[in-house]
Amino acid sequence: MSAWRALCFEFCAMASPCSIRIETRNERAANHAARAAIAEVQRIEMKYSRYRSSSVVSRINAAAGSKSVDVDEETESLLHFAHQLHAMSDGLFDATSGVLRQAWNFKHAQIPAPADLAGYCERIGWSDTRLANGSFCLERPGMELDFGGFGKEYAADRAAGMLQKHGIAHALVNLGGDIHVLGNHALPKHAGMPWKVEIQHPRDSNARLAGIAVHEGGLATSGDYERFFELNGKRYCHVLNPRSGWPVTYWQSITVLAPNTTTAGALSTTAMLKEKEGLDWLNQQNVSYLAVRHDAKVYENLTAQ
């Protein structure tokens, strides 16, 4: 039998650099599995991207306030997940809040007018959606559905599942920093050891905050450094409170480990939105985390893994 070796497959998806690292004894099988996993990520992007007019999300948004749109089983499960997130976050995680991107352009250091921001906030409201009998409806004109809060994380989980389907047991999927780990290392030098994931420092892109050992499951980070601008000494980031329309300010970043990447991403974003109560809430969820407060103080709880 061939010796163990590591293979890395790099690609771009969802506006992010992505990679799949596989440790294997069968290079041909690993290549086939990686192609299938990458194709799955691309399928999800085409199906749910708000930037594609043919996507399910775009069709739902185009019908807002006028009619329901038929949805398949996969889409229905994601809508149920969005509903659960809205409930467990006390309304802070709202999949209709993507409309706020029209108010905030993080390529330009400009704060929206209060009246404009209030108008966009009025178009947010998960309670004004309806899922029934295989169809979904945004009940008010101008509302928008956006799976951006967990779409890339979902794709990471699906890619990992595709690898498993093709017999891969030792791999790391990285979609722009959203991670899914399958099994521990298999290479003889590190056999049985967990994968080590480097976490970027939220204030220095060339420095690492920490290296986190991941045995299995998902890891995701939400932060104020991905898309932001600074104005008059204050940072405005893309994590937006759906009630006020304003960016969160309490945390620089929160990294969460969870059984899967979709959950990890949803929990990290919700904790950012909960601001001061974020870590107490994460402790209630019994997940591991690494968080950096606005004043650079670091909080770590990696015992739940």
Secondary structure as the mmCIF struct_conf table of DSSP 4:
data_model
#
loop_
_struct_conf.conf_type_id
_struct_conf.id
_struct_conf.beg_label_comp_id
_struct_conf.beg_label_asym_id
_struct_conf.beg_label_seq_id
_struct_conf.end_label_comp_id
_struct_conf.end_label_asym_id
_struct_conf.end_label_seq_id
HELX_LH_PP_P HELX_LH_PP_P1 SER A 2 TRP A 4
STRN STRN1 ARG A 5 ALA A 13
TURN_TY1_P TURN_TY1_P1 MET A 14 ALA A 15
STRN STRN2 SER A 16 THR A 24
BEND BEND1 ARG A 25 ARG A 25
HELX_RH_AL_P HELX_RH_AL_P1 GLU A 27 TYR A 48
TURN_TY1_P TURN_TY1_P2 ARG A 50 TYR A 51
TURN_TY1_P TURN_TY1_P3 SER A 53 SER A 54
BEND BEND2 SER A 55 SER A 55
HELX_RH_AL_P HELX_RH_AL_P2 VAL A 56 ALA A 62
TURN_TY1_P TURN_TY1_P4 ALA A 63 SER A 66
STRN STRN3 VAL A 69 ASP A 70
HELX_RH_AL_P HELX_RH_AL_P3 GLU A 73 MET A 88
TURN_TY1_P TURN_TY1_P5 SER A 89 GLY A 91
BEND BEND3 LEU A 92 PHE A 93
TURN_TY1_P TURN_TY1_P6 ALA A 95 THR A 96
HELX_RH_3T_P HELX_RH_3T_P1 SER A 97 GLN A 102
TURN_TY1_P TURN_TY1_P7 ALA A 103 ALA A 103
TURN_TY1_P TURN_TY1_P8 PHE A 106 LYS A 107
BEND BEND4 HIS A 108 HIS A 108
HELX_LH_PP_P HELX_LH_PP_P2 ILE A 111 ALA A 113
HELX_RH_AL_P HELX_RH_AL_P4 PRO A 114 CYS A 121
TURN_TY1_P TURN_TY1_P9 GLU A 122 ARG A 123
HELX_RH_3T_P HELX_RH_3T_P2 TRP A 126 ASP A 128
STRN STRN4 THR A 129 ALA A 132
TURN_TY1_P TURN_TY1_P10 ASN A 133 GLY A 134
STRN STRN5 SER A 135 LEU A 138
BEND BEND5 ARG A 140 ARG A 140
TURN_TY1_P TURN_TY1_P11 PRO A 141 GLY A 142
TURN_TY1_P TURN_TY1_P12 GLY A 148 PHE A 150
HELX_RH_AL_P HELX_RH_AL_P5 GLY A 151 LYS A 165
TURN_TY1_P TURN_TY1_P13 HIS A 166 GLY A 167
BEND BEND6 HIS A 170 HIS A 170
STRN STRN6 ALA A 171 LEU A 175
TURN_TY1_P TURN_TY1_P14 GLY A 176 GLY A 177
STRN STRN7 ASP A 178 LEU A 182
BEND BEND7 GLY A 183 ASN A 184
BEND BEND8 LEU A 187 LEU A 187
HELX_RH_3T_P HELX_RH_3T_P3 PRO A 188 HIS A 190
TURN_TY1_P TURN_TY1_P15 ALA A 191 GLY A 192
HELX_LH_PP_P HELX_LH_PP_P3 MET A 193 PRO A 194
STRN STRN8 TRP A 195 HIS A 201
TURN_TY1_P TURN_TY1_P16 PRO A 202 ARG A 203
STRN STRN9 ASP A 204 VAL A 214
BEND BEND9 HIS A 215 GLU A 216
STRN STRN10 GLY A 217 GLY A 223
BEND BEND10 ASP A 224 ARG A 227
STRN STRN11 PHE A 228 LEU A 231
TURN_TY1_P TURN_TY1_P17 ASN A 232 GLY A 233
STRN STRN12 LYS A 234 CYS A 237
BEND BEND11 HIS A 238 HIS A 238
STRN STRN13 LEU A 240 LEU A 240
TURN_TY1_P TURN_TY1_P18 PRO A 242 SER A 244
HELX_LH_PP_P HELX_LH_PP_P4 TRP A 246 TRP A 246
STRN STRN14 PRO A 247 PRO A 247
HELX_LH_PP_P HELX_LH_PP_P5 VAL A 248 VAL A 248
BEND BEND12 TYR A 250 TYR A 250
STRN STRN15 TRP A 251 ALA A 258
BEND BEND13 PRO A 259 ASN A 260
HELX_RH_AL_P HELX_RH_AL_P6 THR A 261 LYS A 274
HELX_RH_3T_P HELX_RH_3T_P4 GLU A 275 GLU A 277
HELX_RH_AL_P HELX_RH_AL_P7 GLY A 278 GLN A 285
TURN_TY1_P TURN_TY1_P19 ASN A 286 ASN A 286
STRN STRN16 SER A 288 ARG A 293
TURN_TY1_P TURN_TY1_P20 HIS A 294 ASP A 295
BEND BEND14 ALA A 296 ALA A 296
STRN STRN17 VAL A 298 ASN A 301
BEND BEND15 THR A 303 THR A 303
#
